Amino acid sequence: MNVQHIESLTPLVERITGVRVRETVPDWVIQRASEIVMADLTPQALQTRMRRGDIYPVDRAERAIGNFFGGAISLLCANLR
């Protein structure tokens, strides 16, 4: 699950990225978890994967990087909260 899918972070994600995520997980699901493991990439590694076409088709990568994924550093900071 990506941090942008945590329900209470929806307003923050929208402020950072300009995109309203509609597929969210209620906070109570996270709160009831016995363990949370954070696995993340650096923003540079994420951009590299996108440009290779690992996440989106290559022709959509630059637009995605400039839009939603352009706020990757801020979203990584939100992960740490």
CORZI-V263555 format. One record per residue. N is the residue number from 0. NEAR is the number of other ideal C-beta (glycine too) atoms within 12 Angstrom. Layout:
BEGIN
((N:NEAR) (N:NEAR))
END
This chain:
BEGIN
((0:21) (1:25) (2:31) (3:32) (4:22) (5:28) (6:22) (7:21) (8:30) (9:24) (10:17) (11:23) (12:31) (13:20) (14:17) (15:26) (16:28) (17:15) (18:21) (19:17) (20:27) (21:12) (22:15) (23:23) (24:22) (25:17) (26:15) (27:12) (28:15) (29:21) (30:13) (31:11) (32:15) (33:7) (34:7) (35:16) (36:9) (37:16) (38:11) (39:19) (40:21) (41:12) (42:21) (43:15) (44:18) (45:27) (46:23) (47:18) (48:21) (49:29) (50:22) (51:14) (52:15) (53:16) (54:22) (55:21) (56:14) (57:16) (58:11) (59:17) (60:24) (61:17) (62:16) (63:26) (64:24) (65:16) (66:18) (67:27) (68:35) (69:22) (70:27) (71:33) (72:20) (73:24) (74:31) (75:24) (76:17) (77:27) (78:25) (79:13) (80:15))
END
